[in-house]
């Protein structure tokens, strides 16, 4: 039994995949939030800024899809970033129903300043969890967040007849 599994709870206490994934996600977010604290950004905020930087300008819907978030939840999370003048939200001149989100110069600067802290968090996670295990975990998480899993899950759920 390795160090990681030795401290795990008995199987009967942790059978819900969703609960265990949420707990793991909260724990890792806490660690990354601590590492990012000097930048003034939370992990979720940095992820949003980084995604906007990769695809700007972007719409709320496209950004929500990229982050696997509900558009309403994303809109709520964007409010402090807008208040802090890290992002701007403007009406899309091509389709006035859409809002275009872009980084401000301050948002770009804050994101750049968080890069070294984020890199340190990445290295620390890999040191604690293992480089190979981290790579394997990312591959599994990418599968879990893909649309293919959603379709397969929904088909399997429908077949239960409940």
Backbone as a printed PyTorch tensor [residue, N CA C, xyz], in Angstrom:
tensor([[[  0.8590,  -1.1690,   0.0000],
         [  0.0000,   0.0000,   0.0000],
         [  0.9090,   1.2370,   0.0000]],

        [[  0.6640,   2.1650,  -0.9330],
         [  1.5240,   3.3380,  -0.9820],
         [  1.0630,   4.3930,   0.0180]],

        [[  1.8990,   5.4230,   0.1770],
         [  1.6390,   6.4880,   1.1510],
         [  0.2800,   7.1420,   0.9340]],

        [[ -0.0820,   7.3570,  -0.3150],
         [ -1.3260,   8.0610,  -0.6340],
         [ -2.5460,   7.2600,  -0.2210]],

        [[ -2.5550,   5.9750,  -0.5190],
         [ -3.7380,   5.1600,  -0.2310],
         [ -3.7880,   4.7140,   1.2230]],

        [[ -2.6740,   4.7420,   1.9020],
         [ -2.6420,   4.3040,   3.2910],
         [ -3.5140,   5.1920,   4.1740]],

        [[ -3.6150,   6.4810,   3.8350],
         [ -4.3810,   7.4160,   4.6560],
         [ -5.8110,   7.5870,   4.1660]],

        [[ -6.2010,   6.8410,   3.1590],
         [ -7.5670,   6.9570,   2.6250],
         [ -8.5550,   6.3040,   3.5920]],

        [[ -9.7850,   6.7640,   3.5230],
         [-10.8550,   6.1860,   4.3400],
         [-11.2440,   4.8240,   3.7720]],

        [[-11.9100,   4.0100,   4.5670],
         [-12.3980,   2.7340,   4.0420],
         [-13.3090,   2.9730,   2.8420]],

        [[-13.3460,   2.0140,   1.9330],
         [-14.1010,   2.1650,   0.6810],
         [-15.5530,   2.5640,   0.9180]],

        [[-16.1720,   2.0230,   1.9300],
         [-17.5890,   2.3060,   2.1530],
         [-17.8430,   3.7720,   2.4930]],

        [[-16.8510,   4.4970,   2.9730],
         [-17.0310,   5.8990,   3.3370],
         [-16.8800,   6.8380,   2.1430]],

        [[-16.2760,   6.4130,   1.0670],
         [-16.0200,   7.3170,  -0.0400],
         [-16.4070,   6.7520,  -1.3870]],

        [[-17.6140,   6.2380,  -1.5180],
         [-18.0100,   5.5970,  -2.7600],
         [-18.5910,   6.5600,  -3.7760]],

        [[-18.9790,   7.7610,  -3.3750],
         [-19.5880,   8.6970,  -4.3120],
         [-18.4900,   9.4150,  -5.0940]],

        [[-18.4170,   9.1250,  -6.3850],
         [-17.3830,   9.7280,  -7.2310],
         [-17.4790,  11.2470,  -7.2260]],

        [[-18.6930,  11.7600,  -7.3160],
         [-18.9070,  13.2070,  -7.3670],
         [-18.4070,  13.8750,  -6.0870]],

        [[-18.7690,  13.3180,  -4.9340],
         [-18.3410,  13.9020,  -3.6610],
         [-16.8280,  13.8810,  -3.5270]],

        [[-16.2280,  12.7520,  -3.8630],
         [-14.7740,  12.6470,  -3.7400],
         [-14.0500,  13.5980,  -4.7060]],

        [[-14.5790,  13.7430,  -5.9260],
         [-13.9790,  14.6910,  -6.8670],
         [-14.1010,  16.1260,  -6.3730]],

        [[-15.2640,  16.4640,  -5.8130],
         [-15.4600,  17.8260,  -5.2820],
         [-14.5320,  18.0920,  -4.1010]],

        [[-14.3870,  17.1160,  -3.2220],
         [-13.4900,  17.2910,  -2.0820],
         [-12.0500,  17.4620,  -2.5510]],

        [[-11.6390,  16.6470,  -3.5120],
         [-10.2790,  16.7670,  -4.0430],
         [-10.0860,  18.1260,  -4.7140]],

        [[-11.0870,  18.5380,  -5.4770],
         [-11.0050,  19.8280,  -6.1560],
         [-10.9010,  20.9760,  -5.1510]],

        [[-11.6850,  20.9150,  -4.0890],
         [-11.6120,  21.9650,  -3.0640],
         [-10.2400,  21.9820,  -2.4030]],

        [[ -9.6970,  20.8220,  -2.1020],
         [ -8.3790,  20.7440,  -1.4490],
         [ -7.3030,  21.3410,  -2.3590]],

        [[ -7.2910,  20.9480,  -3.6180],
         [ -6.2770,  21.4610,  -4.5470],
         [ -6.4730,  22.9660,  -4.7510]],

        [[ -7.7230,  23.4080,  -4.8350],
         [ -7.9890,  24.8430,  -4.9760],
         [ -7.4700,  25.6120,  -3.7680]],

        [[ -7.6390,  25.0530,  -2.5720],
         [ -7.1150,  25.7090,  -1.3700],
         [ -5.5970,  25.8510,  -1.4500]],

        [[ -4.9300,  24.7950,  -1.8910],
         [ -3.4650,  24.8440,  -2.0030],
         [ -3.0270,  25.8910,  -3.0260]],

        [[ -3.6750,  25.8930,  -4.1840],
         [ -3.3300,  26.8530,  -5.2320],
         [ -3.7010,  28.2810,  -4.8110]],

        [[ -4.8410,  28.4470,  -4.1320],
         [ -5.2190,  29.7800,  -3.6500],
         [ -4.1620,  30.3360,  -2.7050]],

        [[ -3.6380,  29.4890,  -1.8330],
         [ -2.5810,  29.9180,  -0.9170],
         [ -1.3360,  30.3330,  -1.6960]],

        [[ -0.9820,  29.5470,  -2.6940],
         [  0.2080,  29.8610,  -3.5020],
         [  0.0110,  31.1500,  -4.3020]],

        [[ -1.2070,  31.3900,  -4.7700],
         [ -1.4920,  32.5730,  -5.5940],
         [ -1.8200,  33.8220,  -4.7810]],

        [[ -1.9940,  33.6890,  -3.4730],
         [ -2.4340,  34.8060,  -2.6280],
         [ -1.6370,  36.0980,  -2.8530]],

        [[ -0.3120,  36.0540,  -2.9920],
         [  0.4180,  37.3100,  -3.1970],
         [  0.0060,  38.0780,  -4.4640]],

        [[ -0.6030,  37.4040,  -5.4230],
         [ -1.0300,  38.0680,  -6.6610],
         [ -2.3850,  38.7550,  -6.4970]],

        [[ -3.0990,  38.4120,  -5.4230],
         [ -4.4390,  38.9530,  -5.2290],
         [ -5.4970,  38.2220,  -6.0260]],

        [[ -5.1290,  37.1240,  -6.6740],
         [ -6.0740,  36.3410,  -7.4720],
         [ -6.3540,  35.0070,  -6.8180]],

        [[ -7.5990,  34.5550,  -6.9340],
         [ -7.9630,  33.1970,  -6.5560],
         [ -7.7100,  32.3070,  -7.7740]],

        [[ -7.6390,  31.0140,  -7.5330],
         [ -7.4110,  30.0610,  -8.6190],
         [ -8.4570,  30.2010,  -9.7190]],

        [[ -9.7240,  30.3220,  -9.3300],
         [-10.7920,  30.4520, -10.3300],
         [-10.6280,  31.7310, -11.1450]],

        [[-10.2660,  32.8270, -10.4820],
         [-10.0780,  34.0900, -11.1870],
         [ -8.9210,  34.0010, -12.1670]],

        [[ -7.8190,  33.3810, -11.7430],
         [ -6.6700,  33.2470, -12.6310],
         [ -7.0140,  32.3910, -13.8350]],

        [[ -7.7660,  31.3110, -13.6060],
         [ -8.1650,  30.4430, -14.7110],
         [ -9.0120,  31.2080, -15.7250]],

        [[ -9.9050,  32.0380, -15.2220],
         [-10.7520,  32.8390, -16.1150],
         [ -9.9060,  33.8410, -16.8950]],

        [[ -9.0260,  34.5530, -16.2130],
         [ -8.1680,  35.5290, -16.8960],
         [ -7.2940,  34.8480, -17.9470]],

        [[ -6.7410,  33.6880, -17.6080],
         [ -5.8830,  32.9640, -18.5500],
         [ -6.6770,  32.5280, -19.7770]],

        [[ -7.8930,  32.0370, -19.5720],
         [ -8.7150,  31.6050, -20.7090],
         [ -9.1150,  32.7940, -21.5750]],

        [[ -9.4600,  33.9170, -20.9630],
         [ -9.7740,  35.1130, -21.7410],
         [ -8.5490,  35.5210, -22.5550]],

        [[ -7.3840,  35.4990, -21.9270],
         [ -6.1490,  35.8550, -22.6230],
         [ -5.8610,  34.9720, -23.8230]],

        [[ -6.2550,  33.6990, -23.7500],
         [ -6.0320,  32.7700, -24.8650],
         [ -7.0360,  32.9580, -25.9930]],

        [[ -8.2050,  33.5360, -25.6840],
         [ -9.2680,  33.5460, -26.6940],
         [ -9.9850,  34.8890, -26.8230]],

        [[ -9.3360,  35.9640, -26.4090],
         [-10.0450,  37.2490, -26.4280],
         [-10.1190,  37.8700, -27.8070]],

        [[-11.1440,  38.6750, -28.0230],
         [-12.2960,  38.7760, -27.1340],
         [-13.1390,  37.5130, -27.2400]],

        [[-13.8400,  37.2270, -26.1790],
         [-14.6720,  36.0250, -26.1420],
         [-16.0340,  36.3760, -25.5670]],

        [[-17.0070,  35.5650, -25.8720],
         [-18.3480,  35.7740, -25.3210],
         [-18.4810,  35.0320, -23.9970]],

        [[-19.4770,  35.4080, -23.2310],
         [-19.7450,  34.7210, -21.9690],
         [-20.0050,  33.2380, -22.2420]],

        [[-20.8030,  32.9410, -23.2600],
         [-21.1190,  31.5490, -23.5800],
         [-19.8940,  30.7380, -23.9600]],

        [[-19.0410,  31.3050, -24.8170],
         [-17.8320,  30.5880, -25.2430],
         [-16.8810,  30.3880, -24.0690]],

        [[-16.7660,  31.4100, -23.2260],
         [-15.8890,  31.3040, -22.0590],
         [-16.4350,  30.2620, -21.0790]],

        [[-17.7300,  30.2760, -20.8620],
         [-18.3510,  29.2810, -19.9700],
         [-18.1190,  27.8730, -20.5070]],

        [[-18.2900,  27.6870, -21.8110],
         [-18.0420,  26.3620, -22.4080],
         [-16.5920,  25.9310, -22.2070]],

        [[-15.6570,  26.8420, -22.4620],
         [-14.2270,  26.5140, -22.3400],
         [-13.8630,  26.1370, -20.9080]],

        [[-14.5340,  26.7560, -19.9460],
         [-14.2260,  26.5070, -18.5380],
         [-15.1430,  25.4570, -17.9060]],

        [[-16.0590,  24.9040, -18.6940],
         [-17.0480,  23.9310, -18.2290],
         [-17.7920,  24.5240, -17.0190]],

        [[-18.3380,  25.7240, -17.2550],
         [-19.0870,  26.4400, -16.2220],
         [-20.4610,  26.8010, -16.7450]],

        [[-21.3770,  27.0230, -15.8420],
         [-22.6850,  27.5630, -16.1620],
         [-22.4990,  29.0580, -16.4640]],

        [[-23.1550,  29.5670, -17.5150],
         [-23.0030,  30.9710, -17.9000],
         [-23.4160,  31.9130, -16.7740]],

        [[-24.4470,  31.5660, -16.0130],
         [-24.8790,  32.3990, -14.8890],
         [-23.8300,  32.4590, -13.7940]],

        [[-23.2400,  31.3230, -13.4880],
         [-22.1700,  31.2770, -12.4850],
         [-20.9520,  32.0490, -12.9370]],

        [[-20.6470,  31.9380, -14.2280],
         [-19.5130,  32.6870, -14.7700],
         [-19.7770,  34.1850, -14.6870]],

        [[-20.9840,  34.6070, -15.0260],
         [-21.3240,  36.0330, -14.9560],
         [-21.1150,  36.5570, -13.5370]],

        [[-21.5050,  35.7630, -12.5480],
         [-21.3180,  36.1350, -11.1360],
         [-19.8210,  36.2560, -10.8120]],

        [[-19.0140,  35.3190, -11.3080],
         [-17.5800,  35.3100, -11.0390],
         [-16.8600,  36.4520, -11.7580]],

        [[-17.4260,  36.9030, -12.8770],
         [-16.8130,  38.0060, -13.6230],
         [-16.9990,  39.3600, -12.9350]],

        [[-18.0220,  39.4960, -12.0940],
         [-18.3250,  40.7970, -11.4740],
         [-17.1350,  41.3890, -10.7140]],

        [[-16.4860,  40.6370,  -9.8070],
         [-15.3410,  41.2430,  -9.1150],
         [-14.1760,  41.5580, -10.0580]],

        [[-14.0120,  40.7500, -11.1070],
         [-12.9420,  41.0190, -12.0690],
         [-13.2260,  42.3050, -12.8410]],

        [[-14.4890,  42.5600, -13.0950],
         [-14.8920,  43.8010, -13.7650],
         [-14.7270,  44.9770, -12.8100]],

        [[-15.1790,  44.8140, -11.5610],
         [-15.0360,  45.8780, -10.5540],
         [-13.5790,  46.2740, -10.3510]],

        [[-12.6950,  45.2620, -10.3540],
         [-11.2670,  45.5210, -10.1530],
         [-10.5730,  45.9790, -11.4370]],

        [[-11.3750,  46.1410, -12.4980],
         [-10.8790,  46.6110, -13.7960],
         [ -9.8230,  45.6790, -14.4090]],

        [[-10.0290,  44.3670, -14.2000],
         [ -9.1540,  43.3600, -14.7950],
         [ -9.7040,  42.8830, -16.1350]],

        [[-11.0330,  42.9890, -16.3010],
         [-11.6790,  42.6360, -17.5660],
         [-12.6810,  43.7220, -17.9320]],

        [[-12.9650,  43.7980, -19.2200],
         [-14.0460,  44.6610, -19.6880],
         [-15.0750,  43.7820, -20.3840]],

        [[-16.3160,  44.2030, -20.2830],
         [-17.4060,  43.5020, -20.9570],
         [-18.1150,  44.5360, -21.8130]],

        [[-18.1600,  44.2730, -23.1160],
         [-18.7560,  45.2200, -24.0600],
         [-19.7760,  44.4970, -24.9300]],

        [[-20.6900,  45.2580, -25.4970],
         [-21.6800,  44.7070, -26.4210],
         [-20.9580,  44.3130, -27.7140]],

        [[-21.2710,  43.1370, -28.2140],
         [-20.7040,  42.6510, -29.4710],
         [-21.3370,  43.4290, -30.6230]],

        [[-20.5530,  44.1760, -31.3970],
         [-21.1410,  44.9510, -32.4920],
         [-21.7430,  44.0630, -33.5880]],

        [[-21.3030,  42.8080, -33.6870],
         [-21.8270,  41.8690, -34.6820],
         [-23.1660,  41.2670, -34.2560]],

        [[-23.3440,  41.1220, -32.9360],
         [-24.5680,  40.5220, -32.3930],
         [-24.8200,  41.1430, -31.0240]],

        [[-25.6800,  42.1210, -30.9740],
         [-25.8920,  42.9040, -29.7590],
         [-26.4150,  42.0710, -28.5810]],

        [[-26.8210,  40.8320, -28.8340],
         [-27.2640,  39.9670, -27.7340],
         [-26.0750,  39.4300, -26.9420]],

        [[-24.9090,  39.4080, -27.5800],
         [-23.7100,  38.8680, -26.9450],
         [-22.8930,  39.9590, -26.2770]],

        [[-22.1500,  39.5450, -25.2660],
         [-21.1980,  40.4350, -24.6040],
         [-19.8070,  39.8860, -24.8690]],

        [[-18.8840,  40.7700, -25.2090],
         [-17.5010,  40.3830, -25.4600],
         [-16.6530,  40.7140, -24.2360]],

        [[-15.8870,  39.7520, -23.8080],
         [-15.0440,  39.9080, -22.6260],
         [-13.5940,  39.9920, -23.0840]],

        [[-12.8730,  40.9780, -22.5540],
         [-11.4580,  41.1660, -22.8740],
         [-10.6980,  41.5020, -21.6010]],

        [[ -9.4130,  41.2090, -21.6160],
         [ -8.5480,  41.6210, -20.5140],
         [ -8.2140,  43.1000, -20.6690]],

        [[ -8.1160,  43.7880, -19.5610],
         [ -7.6170,  45.1600, -19.5800],
         [ -6.0890,  45.0970, -19.4420]],

        [[ -5.3920,  46.1930, -19.6620],
         [ -3.9480,  46.1810, -19.4040],
         [ -3.6280,  45.7650, -17.9600]],

        [[ -4.4520,  46.2150, -17.0060],
         [ -4.2530,  45.8070, -15.6130],
         [ -4.4760,  44.3030, -15.4510]],

        [[ -5.4750,  43.7550, -16.1280],
         [ -5.7310,  42.3180, -16.0730],
         [ -4.5760,  41.5150, -16.6420]],

        [[ -4.0220,  41.9800, -17.7590],
         [ -2.8470,  41.3100, -18.3510],
         [ -1.6640,  41.3420, -17.3940]],

        [[ -1.4640,  42.4970, -16.7780],
         [ -0.3530,  42.6590, -15.8390],
         [ -0.5230,  41.7420, -14.6370]],

        [[ -1.7310,  41.6970, -14.0730],
         [ -1.9860,  40.8430, -12.9000],
         [ -1.8010,  39.3790, -13.2750]],

        [[ -2.2580,  38.9960, -14.4550],
         [ -2.0890,  37.6150, -14.9020],
         [ -0.6080,  37.2760, -15.0400]],

        [[  0.1600,  38.1680, -15.6650],
         [  1.6070,  37.9480, -15.8160],
         [  2.2880,  37.8160, -14.4560]],

        [[  1.8960,  38.6780, -13.5130],
         [  2.4990,  38.6280, -12.1770],
         [  2.1590,  37.3340, -11.4490]],

        [[  1.0430,  36.7230, -11.7870],
         [  0.6530,  35.4730, -11.1290],
         [  1.3330,  34.2590, -11.7610]],

        [[  1.9310,  34.4290, -12.9260],
         [  2.5330,  33.2890, -13.6390],
         [  3.5580,  32.5350, -12.8010]],

        [[  4.4880,  33.2540, -12.1780],
         [  5.5410,  32.5880, -11.3970],
         [  4.9360,  31.8650, -10.1910]],

        [[  3.9220,  32.4700,  -9.5710],
         [  3.2670,  31.8280,  -8.4270],
         [  2.5450,  30.5630,  -8.8680]],

        [[  1.8700,  30.6370, -10.0220],
         [  1.1700,  29.4800, -10.5560],
         [  2.1750,  28.3710, -10.9060]],

        [[  3.2890,  28.7460, -11.5270],
         [  4.3300,  27.7480, -11.8560],
         [  4.8520,  27.0730, -10.5930]],

        [[  5.0470,  27.8540,  -9.5280],
         [  5.5110,  27.2780,  -8.2590],
         [  4.4670,  26.3120,  -7.7010]],

        [[  3.1790,  26.6670,  -7.8250],
         [  2.1140,  25.7700,  -7.3670],
         [  2.1310,  24.4800,  -8.1820]],

        [[  2.3050,  24.6020,  -9.4900],
         [  2.3660,  23.4120, -10.3540],
         [  3.5240,  22.5030,  -9.9350]],

        [[  4.6980,  23.0890,  -9.7680],
         [  5.8760,  22.2940,  -9.3750],
         [  5.6630,  21.6470,  -8.0060]],

        [[  5.0640,  22.3920,  -7.0830],
         [  4.8280,  21.8550,  -5.7370],
         [  3.8390,  20.6990,  -5.7700]],

        [[  2.7800,  20.8440,  -6.5820],
         [  1.8190,  19.7600,  -6.7110],
         [  2.5130,  18.5150,  -7.2630]],

        [[  3.2990,  18.7030,  -8.3220],
         [  3.9810,  17.5590,  -8.9290],
         [  5.0010,  16.9350,  -7.9830]],

        [[  5.6450,  17.7480,  -7.1650],
         [  6.5910,  17.2040,  -6.1890],
         [  5.8450,  16.3710,  -5.1420]],

        [[  4.6870,  16.8450,  -4.7300],
         [  3.9160,  16.1330,  -3.7070],
         [  3.2150,  14.9010,  -4.2660]],

        [[  2.7130,  14.9990,  -5.4760],
         [  1.8890,  13.9290,  -6.0460],
         [  2.6860,  12.9960,  -6.9480]],

        [[  3.7450,  13.5060,  -7.5350],
         [  4.5600,  12.7350,  -8.4740],
         [  4.3450,  13.2470,  -9.8890]],

        [[  5.4180,  13.3500, -10.6560],
         [  5.3410,  13.8940, -12.0150],
         [  4.4990,  12.9990, -12.9270]],

        [[  4.7620,  11.6990, -12.8980],
         [  4.0130,  10.7700, -13.7420],
         [  2.5490,  10.7220, -13.3190]],

        [[  2.3200,  10.6610, -12.0090],
         [  0.9510,  10.6330, -11.5030],
         [  0.1990,  11.9070, -11.8790]],

        [[  0.8910,  13.0450, -11.8400],
         [  0.2680,  14.3230, -12.2100],
         [ -0.1300,  14.3290, -13.6770]],

        [[  0.7370,  13.8090, -14.5160],
         [  0.4350,  13.7290, -15.9520],
         [ -0.7580,  12.8030, -16.1950]],

        [[ -0.7650,  11.6680, -15.5210],
         [ -1.8820,  10.7290, -15.6450],
         [ -3.1850,  11.3510, -15.1330]],

        [[ -3.0940,  12.0610, -14.0220],
         [ -4.2690,  12.7090, -13.4490],
         [ -4.8370,  13.7500, -14.4090]],

        [[ -3.9750,  14.5600, -15.0270],
         [ -4.4440,  15.5560, -16.0030],
         [ -5.1700,  14.8800, -17.1560]],

        [[ -4.6320,  13.7620, -17.6280],
         [ -5.2830,  13.0430, -18.7290],
         [ -6.6760,  12.5600, -18.3110]],

        [[ -6.7930,  12.0210, -17.1140],
         [ -8.0910,  11.5550, -16.6180],
         [ -9.0440,  12.7400, -16.4690]],

        [[ -8.5620,  13.8370, -15.9120],
         [ -9.4340,  15.0050, -15.7160],
         [ -9.8780,  15.5900, -17.0520]],

        [[ -9.0040,  15.5740, -18.0490],
         [ -9.3980,  16.0540, -19.3800],
         [-10.5030,  15.1690, -19.9470]],

        [[-10.3990,  13.8640, -19.7380],
         [-11.4650,  12.9640, -20.1670],
         [-12.7590,  13.2590, -19.4220]],

        [[-12.6510,  13.4600, -18.0980],
         [-13.8390,  13.7050, -17.2860],
         [-14.5470,  15.0080, -17.6580]],

        [[-13.8190,  15.9860, -18.1520],
         [-14.4420,  17.2580, -18.5060],
         [-14.8500,  17.3260, -19.9760]],

        [[-14.6270,  16.2590, -20.7150],
         [-14.9660,  16.2400, -22.1410],
         [-16.4470,  15.9240, -22.3470]],

        [[-16.9670,  16.3790, -23.4710],
         [-18.3760,  16.1360, -23.8030],
         [-18.6820,  14.6560, -24.0160]],

        [[-17.6970,  13.8700, -24.4440],
         [-17.9220,  12.4410, -24.6670],
         [-18.4180,  11.7540, -23.3940]],

        [[-17.8310,  12.1150, -22.2570],
         [-18.2510,  11.5120, -20.9990],
         [-19.7110,  11.8770, -20.7100]],

        [[-20.0680,  13.1290, -20.9480],
         [-21.4440,  13.5690, -20.6940],
         [-22.4260,  12.7270, -21.4980]],

        [[-22.1420,  12.5500, -22.7680],
         [-23.0370,  11.7800, -23.6300],
         [-23.1400,  10.3280, -23.1630]],

        [[-22.0180,   9.7170, -22.8450],
         [-22.0090,   8.3310, -22.3900],
         [-22.7370,   8.1870, -21.0540]],

        [[-22.4950,   9.1380, -20.1350],
         [-23.1620,   9.1240, -18.8350],
         [-24.6700,   9.2370, -19.0040]],

        [[-25.1120,  10.1960, -19.8350],
         [-26.5480,  10.3850, -20.0340],
         [-27.2130,   9.1640, -20.6580]],

        [[-26.5110,   8.5200, -21.5970],
         [-27.0340,   7.2880, -22.2080],
         [-27.1540,   6.1910, -21.1420]],

        [[-26.1210,   6.0450, -20.3300],
         [-26.1360,   5.0270, -19.2790],
         [-27.2340,   5.3170, -18.2510]],

        [[-27.4070,   6.5800, -17.8980],
         [-28.4420,   6.9570, -16.9360],
         [-29.8390,   6.6740, -17.5000]],

        [[-30.0390,   6.9950, -18.7670],
         [-31.3350,   6.7460, -19.3990],
         [-31.6510,   5.2510, -19.4480]],

        [[-30.6160,   4.4350, -19.5940],
         [-30.8350,   2.9870, -19.6870],
         [-31.2180,   2.3670, -18.3550]],

        [[-31.0470,   3.1030, -17.2580],
         [-31.4290,   2.5580, -15.9520],
         [-32.9260,   2.5590, -15.7550]],

        [[-33.6330,   3.3630, -16.5750],
         [-35.0820,   3.4100, -16.4920],
         [-35.6040,   4.2130, -15.3090]],

        [[-34.7400,   4.9040, -14.6280],
         [-35.1980,   5.7120, -13.4720],
         [-35.5210,   7.1210, -13.8810]]])
